[in-house]
Amino acid sequence: METTRTVTAQGAEPTGGYVHGYSGREARRLGDQADALADLLHEETRYPAGSRVLEVGCGVGAQTVHLLERSPGARITAVDVSRESLEQARERVTASCPGAKVRWRHGDLHDLPFPDDAFDHVFVCFVLEHLPDPRAALAGLRRVLRPGGTLTVIEGDHGSVFLHPDSPHARAVIAHLVALQAAAGGDALIGRRLAPLLASAGYDRVRVSPRTVYTDRSRPALAQAVTLDTFTAMVAAVRDDAIAAGLTTPADWDRGVADLHRAAEPDGTFHYAFFKGVAVRPAS
């Protein structure tokens, strides 16, 4: 559900493809999202002390903080195509994990500045959804992962949203976000095809599991953090783009976002599924 990366030529700053932009508001949303979903997404993500871990597309460091907290002895390298995002990531890690040592590198995931077999583990979270050819990106990551090393990938799927009260207006604004991301070369429905992507990219022992987040009146804090501060905020941020593209009218858009807010009220419910895949680079 995160939208922080745009693939460009190595050394260039991102200029398009990331439908939510690089504003301070978006950086805060990404941090809120990572904190609210940390246990759901990272429960088993722990790397041994001394292991070499590469986080690809670290963005503003929202996930990096949680990797450090769960694997304090791992040697983490974080890479991103945006120098500005890397600087924000450094600041976030310094504030949240004082004394933590992370190697920060600027680079494009299609041309990573590392030798072959450089890492024991590779971690990729909310990156593939923004790429025009995610299978090729996954296949390329095998080069920097040692034989027998693991790849962990986490993605969302906007088609997994169910809410009550149901609303065609809310479903329409979600569909508009999916369409905008597709027009930018991405796939906001990528979670459902994570397993075949990993297999076709040449990985073995592929295991994918859904990670469902559900909110209702018994979870008001989660409803605020996920339904409103994460998902609805993400949808609302593309209002101007959706209207400019002729996908909707201002009135229809505002009605749909209002109905998403309605799902966070005491008589509302909200459901979303993430997909977490773990796979192994073959020995040959």
N, C-alpha and C positions, 0 to 999 in steps of 0.2 A: 504494500500500500504506500510505500515511500516512493517519492519521485525526485531524486536528487542528481541523477547522472545523465550526461549527454556524451555520446562518443564522438570525438572529432579526431583530427590528426594529432599525433603525439606532439605535445608542447603547446597546443592551441587551447584557448579557453573555450568553454561550451558556448554555443551561440543559438542553439535551437534544439527541439526534440524533447525537452523537459517541460511538460505542459504547465507546471506549477511555478516555474521561475525560481529565483534565488534570493528572495526577499528575506528580511529578518523575521517576518511573520512565519514564513515557511520553515525557516531553521528552527524556530521555537516549536512549531507543530511537529516536526520530525523528532525533536527531543521528547516532547510529550508522548508521542506514539511509542517510541522505543521504551520509555519508562513504564508505560501502562501495560505493554505486551511482553516485558522482559521474561517473566516466568513462563508464559505460554510458549514463547518462541525459542528460548535459550536454555530450557531446563536441563537438557542433556549435553549442551554444547560446552564441554570442558576439555581443555587440551593439557597434556602432561607438561610438567616443568621442563624447561629447556627445549621444547619442541618449537620448530620454526613455523609460524602461522602467518599467512598472507590474507589480509582483508582487501578484497577487490572492490573498488567503488565505495570508499568509506564515507564520502560526502562530508557532512559537518561533524562526524564522529559520534552520532547518536547511538549506533550499535557498538562502536569501538569501546565505549565506556563499559558496556555490559560484558564484552569479551574479556576485558581486563579484570573485572570483578570476579568472573568465574574461572579464569585461568591466570592467576597472578604471576605464575612462574614461567609462562610461555613467552617466547620471543616474537612479539607481534610487529609486523610490518604492515602499514596501511597506505594504500595507493589510491589516488583519485586524479581525474582529468582536470579538475578545477583547482587552481592555486588558492583562490579565495576560500573555497570550501575547506581545503587542507588547513589554512590558517585558523578558521573557526574550529576545526576539529582539534587542533593543538590546544586552543584556549579551553575548549570543553573538557578535554582530558586532564589538563593541568588543574582545572577547578574541581573536577569530580574525583580524580584519582591522583592526588599529590604524590610525586615520587615515581609514578609509573613511567616506564621507558618504552616508547614506541618509535620505530623508525618510520618517518614520513617520507613518501616518495611521490613525486608528480609524474604521471604517465597515463597512457591510454591502455585499456585492458587488451586491445588487439595487438599491442606492441610493447609488452611489459619490459621494463629495464632490468631484468633479472636473468641470470644464467639458467640453463636447463637443470631440472631436479633440485631447485633451490629451497623448496619448502616441503614440510611434512604434512601440512594441512592448508587448505584454501577455503575461505569463507566468503560467500557472496549473498548479500541480503538486499532485496528490492532493487536489483540492477537489471536482470534479464528482461523485465517488462518494458524497458525503454530501448531495447536494441532491435534493429531491423533483422538480424540473423542470430538469435540466441544460441542455436545449435552450434554455429561456427565459433561463437565466443567460448562456449563450454569446451569444445574440442581444443581450442587454442590454449586454454588454461592447463591442459594436461602437460604441456611442455615444462612449466615451472614447478609442477608437482612431482615429487619423487615416486617411482614405482611402489605401489602398496600404500601410498598416501591417500588421505581422504579429502573429499570435496563436500562441503555443506552448502546448500542453496535454500533460500527461503523466498517465497513469492506469494502474493495475494491473488485473488480472483474476484473481480467486482460483480461477476455473475452469481456469486454465492450470497448476495445480500437478500435477506428476508426481513420484513419489518411489519409491525402492527402498531396502529392501523395501516393496512395495506393502502398504497396510493399509486395510481398510475402516473401522477405528476412527479412523485419522488423517483419512481422507476425510470421515468423519462430523463431526468437530469443525470442520473447515473449512466444511462445509455449515451447521453451526449458526451460525458467525460470519456467513456470508452471509445467513442468515435473520434474525439479530439486526439486521444493518445494513439489511435491507429493511424490517423492522418500524419502524426509526427514520426511514424515508423515503429511504434511500440505495440504492445499487446497487454491490455489491462485484464485479460482473461487467461493469462499464461499459467496460473497455478494448476489448472486441470490437466495440462499437458507436460508437467514437469518430469514425470517418470519416463515417458517416451523420449523426451529431449535428452535426458541424461544417458539413456541407453544408446540412442543414435549418435551421441557425441563420443562414444567409445569407452564409457565407464562400466565397471563391473559392480556386482552386489548392490544394485540400486534399490534403495528403500525410501518410499515417500509416505508421509503420514499427514492427514489433515489436522490443523490446529484451529479449533472453532472458538470464537469469542461470542458470547451471548450476554445481553444485558436486559434487565427488567427492573421492577421497582425494588427488588431485594438487593440490587447492586447499583445504587445511585451514583457512587463515585466512579464506577466503571462506565456507566452510561455517559457521564460527563466526559471522561477521558477518551473513550473510544467512539461512541456514537456522535458526540458533538465535537470535541477538540481534535479528533483524528479524522474520522471519515467525513462528517458533514463539512468540516473546515476545508478539507481537501477538495470536495465537490464545489463548494461555494467559491473557491479561489479562481475557478475558470469561467465565472459568469460572463465576463466581457468577451472572452474568446468564443464561447458558445453562441452568444448573440451575434457577434461580428461574422461568424461562420454561417449564419442563417439557420442554425439548428433549432432555435427557440425564440420566443419573445421575452422581453423583460418580465412581464406579468406571469407567464407560464413558468419561467425559471424560478422566480421568487416563490411561487406557490409550491414548487417541488422541494426547494430547500426548506421552506416552512414545514412541510410534511415530514422531512427528515428530522427536524427538531422535535416534531410531535412524537416520534418514536422514542425519544428520551424522557418523555413525561411519565408520571407514575403509572399510567395505564398503557404505556407503550412498551414494545420489545424490539430488539435489534439483533441480527445474526450475521456473522461474517466468517469465512473460512480462509485461513492461510494454509500453505502447503510447504512442508519442510522435507527436503530430500538430502540423503547422505549416500555417497557413492565412493568407489575406490578406483584409483588409476591402476590398470592392469600391469602386471610385472613385465610384460613384453608388448 
